[in-house]
Amino acid sequence: MDESLVKIRHGRSLKDFPHLKLEKDEYVEFAFTRAKICLLMIIGGIVLGFVAIIAVFLLVTMSELMLDKMGEHFLFIILGALFAAVCIMGMVSIRIYRGNKLFITNKHIMQFVMNSLVSTSINIIDIDSVEDVSFRQDNIFQKIFHYGTFRLSTIGDETTYTFNYSDILPSELRAVTNMVTAAKQKNKKSSQRVEKDN
């Protein structure tokens, strides 16, 4: 790629992704987040929780069940606590779900993993150390809504990095595979050149 184009793409990547520590002449090719359909499912679960709380409230207030003042206060406290719990759990779930990201640059693969608000990790691997790129769907629901597990296997220690709930397109999967192949070929040529020089 032309050096001036590399510099432009590097500058744009620094602007768009300031939290990534990119090397000189490194730029982001792909930025993957988790599938939006699963985010909608989380939001649907939150809404369902609110509906259930409101239904219980209406059922109790409209029924012939007579509660004294203390019973009403106790019911409001319980329903208020449940409402707050659904809000907090919903916000935490959305934050954790959206905190998982995968960036593929011309030099590295960077995976940001968030399992909870306090359990996070960052995996950074050289793109030329990737042996295999694949996308797997395990059930009919994943097929219908086109999401699954994006997998990257590395050379040597055979570590497999997975990005769950990914909605990567077949064209993107091919492009990533082509990038990995090109990086490996470039690395092989560099190694051969070094061997010849020695």
C-alpha positions in Angstrom: 0.0 0.0 0.0 1.2 3.5 -0.8 3.0 5.2 2.2 0.8 8.4 2.1 -2.4 6.2 2.2 -1.0 4.3 5.1 -0.3 7.6 7.0 -3.9 8.8 6.2 -5.4 5.5 7.4 -3.1 5.6 10.5 -4.2 9.1 11.4 -7.9 8.3 10.9 -7.6 5.2 13.1 -5.9 7.2 15.8 -8.8 9.7 15.7 -11.6 7.1 15.5 -10.0 4.7 18.1 -8.0 6.8 20.5 -8.0 4.1 23.2 -6.0 1.7 20.9 -2.2 2.0 21.2 -1.4 1.7 17.5 2.2 1.4 16.3 3.6 3.6 13.6 2.0 2.9 10.2 -0.7 0.7 11.9 -4.3 1.2 11.1 -7.6 -0.4 11.9 -9.1 -2.6 9.1 -12.1 -4.0 11.0 -13.8 -3.0 14.3 -16.2 -5.7 15.4 -18.8 -5.4 18.2 -21.2 -8.0 19.4 -24.4 -8.7 17.4 -27.2 -6.1 17.9 -29.9 -8.8 18.0 -28.5 -10.1 21.2 -28.4 -6.6 22.7 -32.1 -6.3 21.7 -32.7 -9.6 23.6 -31.1 -8.1 26.7 -33.3 -5.0 26.4 -36.3 -7.2 25.8 -35.5 -9.1 29.1 -35.3 -5.8 31.0 -38.7 -4.6 29.5 -40.2 -8.0 30.4 -39.0 -7.5 34.0 -40.6 -4.1 34.2 -43.8 -5.4 32.8 -43.9 -8.2 35.3 -43.3 -5.8 38.2 -46.1 -3.4 36.9 -48.4 -6.5 36.4 -47.9 -7.6 40.0 -48.5 -4.0 41.2 -51.8 -3.7 39.2 -52.9 -7.2 40.3 -52.4 -6.4 43.9 -54.0 -2.9 43.8 -57.0 -3.9 41.6 -57.7 -7.1 43.4 -60.0 -7.4 46.4 -57.0 -8.2 48.5 -57.1 -5.5 51.2 -53.8 -4.4 52.6 -53.4 -2.2 55.6 -51.1 0.9 55.4 -48.1 -1.2 56.6 -48.8 -3.9 54.0 -49.0 -1.3 51.2 -45.7 0.3 52.3 -44.1 -3.1 52.4 -45.4 -3.9 48.9 -44.1 -0.6 47.5 -40.7 -1.2 49.1 -40.5 -4.7 47.6 -41.7 -3.6 44.1 -39.4 -0.5 44.2 -36.4 -2.7 45.1 -37.2 -5.1 42.3 -37.6 -2.2 39.9 -34.2 -0.8 41.0 -32.6 -4.3 40.7 -33.9 -4.8 37.1 -32.6 -1.3 36.2 -29.1 -2.0 37.7 -28.9 -5.5 36.3 -30.0 -4.3 32.9 -27.5 -1.4 32.7 -24.7 -3.7 33.9 -25.6 -6.4 31.4 -25.6 -3.9 28.5 -22.3 -2.4 29.6 -20.7 -5.8 29.8 -22.1 -6.9 26.5 -21.0 -3.7 24.7 -17.6 -3.8 26.4 -16.5 -6.8 24.3 -14.8 -5.7 21.1 -12.5 -7.0 18.5 -10.2 -4.9 16.4 -8.2 -6.1 13.4 -5.4 -3.9 12.2 -2.9 -4.4 9.4 -0.4 -5.7 12.1 -2.4 -7.0 15.1 -5.6 -8.5 16.4 -6.8 -6.8 19.6 -9.6 -8.3 21.6 -11.1 -6.5 24.6 -12.9 -9.0 26.8 -15.3 -8.0 29.6 -16.8 -10.8 31.7 -18.0 -8.5 34.5 -17.5 -4.8 35.6 -14.3 -5.8 37.4 -13.1 -8.7 35.2 -11.6 -7.5 32.0 -8.7 -8.5 29.8 -7.0 -7.5 26.5 -5.5 -10.0 24.1 -3.1 -8.7 21.4 -1.7 -11.1 18.9 0.4 -10.5 15.7 -1.7 -11.1 12.6 0.9 -13.3 11.0 0.8 -15.7 14.0 -2.9 -16.6 13.2 -3.2 -20.1 11.7 -6.9 -20.4 11.2 -9.9 -18.1 11.0 -13.4 -19.5 11.3 -17.0 -18.6 12.1 -19.3 -21.2 13.8 -23.0 -21.2 14.5 -24.3 -23.9 16.9 -28.1 -23.7 16.7 -31.1 -22.7 14.5 -31.6 -19.4 16.4 -28.0 -18.3 15.5 -28.6 -19.3 11.9 -31.9 -17.3 11.6 -30.4 -14.1 13.2 -26.9 -14.6 11.7 -24.7 -14.5 14.7 -22.2 -17.0 16.2 -18.6 -17.5 17.3 -15.7 -15.9 15.4 -12.6 -18.0 16.1 -8.9 -17.3 15.6 -6.4 -20.0 16.2 -2.7 -19.2 16.6 0.4 -21.1 15.5 2.6 -22.8 18.1 0.8 -22.9 21.4 -2.5 -23.5 19.5 -4.4 -20.9 21.5 -7.9 -20.2 20.2 -9.3 -16.7 20.7 -13.1 -16.6 20.4 -15.4 -13.7 19.9 -18.9 -14.8 20.9 -22.2 -13.3 19.6 -20.4 -12.0 16.5 -22.4 -11.1 13.4 -19.4 -11.1 11.1 -20.4 -11.2 7.4 -19.0 -13.9 5.0 -17.3 -11.1 3.0 -15.6 -9.8 6.2 -14.5 -13.3 7.1 -13.0 -13.8 3.7 -11.2 -10.4 4.0 -9.8 -11.3 7.4 -8.6 -14.6 6.1 -7.0 -12.9 3.1 -5.2 -10.4 5.5 -3.9 -13.3 7.6 -2.6 -15.1 4.5 -1.0 -12.0 3.1 0.7 -11.2 6.5 2.0 -14.8 6.7 3.4 -14.6 3.2 5.0 -11.2 3.9 6.6 -12.6 7.1 7.9 -15.7 5.2 9.5 -13.5 2.5 11.1 -11.3 5.1 12.5 -14.4 6.9 13.9 -15.8 3.6 15.5 -12.4 2.8 17.2 -12.4 6.2 18.4 -15.9 5.7 19.9 -15.0 2.3 21.6 -11.9 3.8 23.2 -14.1 6.5 
